[in-house]
């Protein structure tokens, strides 16, 4: 999730009851202006310039818990500043990858990404 305000406001109707006691307590209430400002300040989208390591984002396009736009926004922001980012968006998956083919692709991507980081050695920090 890249935007905590958006995350809380966009909870799908069938899941609202399940999170009504935890989201406002642990994430915040976006209807309270002070809490909303705090939520945005803690959101990754507000801190994208602090991301200096090569980044891999993985998302199921059919996720109803965390909408795809959360990953899309981070990827777009990182790419806009020339940061090293890879994005695995699986059009057939939801919040968890459950299909065997999807998991094979997921783990191949993870291995390749991590091997690339270790093979390249230390990378310069992007300023």
N, C-alpha and C positions, 0 to 999 in steps of 0.2 A: 504494500500500500504506500502510495506516494503522498497522499493528501489526507490527513486524518479527519478534517472537516468533511470532505467529500465522502470518505469511507462511512462515517457515522450517518450522514444524511441519506446515503444511498442504500441502506440496508433494505433488502427485499422484504416485502410484507410478511411472508411466511416465516422469516427468521427474526423479526422484530422482538417478539416475546422472549426468545432465547437470549437476546443480548441486552434487554432493557435494564437489567441490574448491573451489568459489567461494563458496557461501553461508556455510559455517562460517568461511572465511577473511575475507570482506569484510563479511558482515552479522553473524555471530556464531553461537554454539552455544547454543540455548535450554535445553539440558540442564545447562549449567554455570550455577549460580545467579548468579554475578558477571557473566557475559556476558549472561544473560537480563535482569538489572536494567539493564545498559548498553543493551541493545537496546530495552527499553521506554522508557528515558529519551530515546533518539534517535528514537523513533517519533512520527509526526505526531499520533497520538491523544493522546499525553501533552503535546503542545505546542499543542493547538487554541486555547488562549487567546492565543497569540502571533500567530494569524492575524488580521490587521487589514484586509486588502484584500478587495474583493469577490472572491468565489471561484466558479469554474466547475469542477465535477467531471464527468468524462466516463467512462462505464464500459460495457463490454459485459456484459450479464447472464449470458452463457454462458462467461465467461472462466474457464479452469481454472488459470491461473497465479496470478492475483490474484482471490480470491473477492469477489463483490459486497459482502459484509459490510464490507470495508475502506472502500469509498466510503460505504456506508450509515451507518457509525459516524461518519465525519467530518461528513457532511451533518447527521445528527441532533444532533451536538454543537454545530455552528455554529448551527443553527436554534434550539436550546435557549437559546442566549445572545443571540439576536436578530441575529446576523451576517447580512450579505448573501451568500447562497449560491444558486447555480443548479445543478441536477443533471440532466444528460442521461444517462439510463439507457436503453440500446438493448437491447431484449429479443431481438433477432435477431443480435447480434454476440458476438464472443469477445474475445481480448486486443487484436487489431487490428480496426478496422472495415474490412471487405473488400467489402461490398456497395455498389453505386453509390448506391442510395437512402439508405443509412445515411450514406455520406460526404457526400452533398448536405445531409442534415439536420445533420450534424456541422458542416460549414463554415458553413451558415446560422446555426447557434447561436453559433459562434465570432464571426462578423462582428457579429451583433446584440449579443452580450455586450460585445465590445470597443468597439463604437460607443457603447454605453450608458455605458461607463466614461469614454471621452474626451468625450462630450457633457456629462456631469455635472460634469466638472472635478474638482478635488481633493475628496476626501471626508474627512469627519472620521474620526479613528481611533476605533474602538470600544474602550472601556476595560473 
